[in-house]
């Protein structure tokens, strides 16, 4: 079965590999607030989405003290209204707080020690110390970015972890599979 976006629903690339991508937590009860600048004024509040399989997905190009700069914003995948997708760059250069923004790890069905498992690093560098390995689905909270690296936090067996995740392992959707670069 082809992914839903392969059916011609979008006339742009859904995956933006040159940026860190994330999605707005579908369980959030507050609207997605977009600001004109860091610590600035709210320019729009996008309502929470209650439709199944419909999410806000953001491409992020910069972070600044828990603030994230938007490169583009779209609604994916099965949304009855896709008005945002008429101009996904409408909010380019605007900011959101790193609250309720998530990145998932695909379920690779691997042992964590497998060479192909996902690694979370202490620093945004593949030669840095690895703080956690995962071969299974994992939901993480986005904290900040550096280039194509995402600093995320997550909990496994009541233990809190924070680590840097390379773009190749990031899944900006609230489901269990994404293509890996």
LINDAMO-V195251 format. One record per residue. N is the residue number from 1. SS is DSSP state (2 for helix, 1 for strand, 0 for the rest). OMEGA is omega in degrees with one decimal (none if undefined). NEAR is the number of other ideal C-beta (glycine too) atoms within 8 Angstrom. Layout:
n=(N	N)
ss=(SS	SS)
omega=(OMEGA	OMEGA)
near=(NEAR	NEAR)
This chain:
n=(1	2	3	4	5	6	7	8	9	10	11	12	13	14	15	16	17	18	19	20	21	22	23	24	25	26	27	28	29	30	31	32	33	34	35	36	37	38	39	40	41	42	43	44	45	46	47	48	49	50	51	52	53	54	55	56	57	58	59	60	61	62	63	64	65	66	67	68	69	70	71	72	73	74	75	76	77	78	79	80	81	82	83	84	85	86	87	88	89	90	91	92	93	94	95	96	97	98	99	100	101	102	103	104	105	106	107	108	109	110	111	112	113	114	115	116	117	118	119	120	121	122	123	124	125	126	127	128	129	130	131	132	133	134	135	136	137	138	139	140	141	142	143	144	145	146	147	148	149	150	151	152	153	154	155	156	157	158	159	160	161	162	163	164	165	166	167	168	169	170	171	172	173	174	175	176	177	178	179	180	181)
ss=(0	0	0	2	2	2	2	0	0	0	0	0	0	0	0	0	0	0	0	1	1	1	1	1	0	0	0	0	0	0	0	1	1	1	1	0	0	0	0	0	0	1	1	1	1	1	0	0	0	0	0	0	0	1	1	1	1	1	1	1	1	1	1	1	0	0	1	1	1	1	1	1	1	1	1	1	1	0	0	0	0	0	2	2	2	2	0	0	0	0	0	0	0	0	1	1	1	0	0	0	1	1	1	1	1	0	0	0	0	0	0	0	0	0	0	0	0	1	1	1	1	0	0	0	0	0	0	0	0	1	1	1	1	1	0	0	0	1	1	1	1	1	1	1	1	1	0	0	1	1	1	1	1	1	1	1	0	0	1	1	1	1	1	1	1	1	2	2	2	0	1	0	0	0	0	0	0	0	0	0	0)
omega=(179.2	174.8	-176.4	-177.1	177.0	-177.7	176.6	-179.2	-176.8	175.3	177.1	177.6	179.4	178.1	-179.9	-171.3	-178.6	-179.9	167.7	178.3	-179.2	175.8	177.7	-175.5	-179.4	177.3	179.2	-179.6	179.9	-179.9	174.2	-177.5	178.3	-174.6	179.2	179.6	175.9	-177.6	-176.1	-177.9	174.3	177.6	176.8	172.3	178.4	-175.8	174.3	-178.7	-178.6	178.7	173.6	176.6	175.9	-172.9	167.0	175.5	-177.7	167.9	-173.1	-176.7	-177.0	172.7	-178.8	176.7	178.0	172.7	-177.2	-179.8	-177.5	170.2	172.3	-177.7	179.5	172.7	179.2	-8.8	-177.5	-177.9	178.8	176.1	179.1	-176.6	179.0	-175.3	174.3	177.5	-175.5	179.7	-178.1	-177.1	178.6	-179.9	176.2	-170.5	171.3	174.0	-179.5	-180.0	-178.5	175.5	-171.0	170.7	178.7	174.8	-179.2	174.2	-177.5	-177.5	-179.2	168.6	-179.4	-179.2	178.8	-179.0	-179.1	180.0	179.8	-179.5	173.4	-173.2	178.1	179.3	178.8	-176.5	-177.3	176.8	179.0	177.9	176.8	-178.9	177.9	174.7	175.7	173.7	-176.4	176.4	-179.4	175.7	-179.4	175.7	179.5	179.9	-179.6	177.1	169.9	-174.3	-179.2	178.2	176.7	172.1	-174.4	173.1	-179.2	-179.1	175.8	-179.0	177.4	175.2	178.7	178.3	170.8	179.8	179.1	-176.4	179.8	-177.7	-178.5	-176.4	-176.7	176.3	-175.5	-178.9	-179.5	172.3	-164.4	179.3	173.9	175.7	176.8	175.8	none)
near=(1	5	5	9	9	6	6	5	7	9	3	7	4	8	7	9	7	4	11	14	13	14	15	14	9	8	4	9	4	6	7	11	11	14	15	7	7	8	5	7	6	7	7	7	8	9	5	8	11	3	8	4	7	11	13	12	15	16	12	15	8	7	12	7	5	9	13	15	12	16	11	11	12	12	13	11	11	7	10	4	5	8	6	12	10	5	6	9	7	7	10	8	5	11	13	13	9	12	5	8	14	13	16	15	15	12	8	9	5	9	6	9	5	8	3	6	13	12	10	13	15	8	7	10	7	6	3	10	6	9	9	9	10	10	12	10	8	10	9	13	10	16	10	10	13	8	5	9	12	15	14	14	10	10	8	7	4	3	6	6	11	8	11	15	15	12	11	6	11	14	11	12	11	9	7	6	6	10	4	6	5)
